[in-house]
């Protein structure tokens, strides 16, 4: 069974040879092929090489054009610094004052330097593994992008002080996200992941006002293009579970802080659940035995459509033996 067949069967609730492995690898992938992070973030050829290498080494069921949250932000005009082998840094807040929104451009995914680089990655994936391994593109949710442009602290205050202005900003961000998602599907992406990490920091009521409607619009566009949708919100989303179901995502990632039984109950026959062992305590700091126990415990607590993955990105420096154990545990689960 190919990864492509395995993922589609799992989503339909049909028989698979093993649960799909949906681990997110970024910094780990770059260093696995001995490349500095700056090259992984800025050169689609390095990103593709790294993702294909870890897919083969650890029997992943996806290849991913995911790297960092600043692709759209950079093409909006923000200055992003790329240390040679460190995480990217947004040097300035592009929307330092609310009045700056009037001058915010609308970047195109085809001409924006960083967004177009992701399109090139997807095209290369399509050439090499299209139809065999699902290709996952990525966009920032409107609220996450607003946070990157305005600054998280400023945005949290804006939600209270100037909600109408926030909605204007979100409208700008969602249109760029929809265009970017569509371009990635055109390039060959089978699935679009949407990162909305900041959403875990707001109340359910604020999520329904400032995040959910925009996630829905992005996923509607993704589905209209014939692709699948994956929602990823880092952090404790226990208070958002039932609302996240309404996003329209086909797969929803849950982080390790969320009780998997509660998430399984909330999702019911709706979106497939993906998660959710602790990436640091289990994968980075744990033993192979602890990895095996965590993976089996999660799968047994989930349902027949569950995908297996750490709650968030696999940490850089995670022991190879732990990742191999995850792979072998899935292969012998049934």
Order of alpha helices (4+ residues) and beta strands (2+ residues): alpha-alpha-alpha-alpha-beta-alpha-beta-beta-alpha-beta-alpha-alpha-alpha-beta-alpha-alpha-beta-alpha-beta-alpha-beta-alpha-beta-alpha
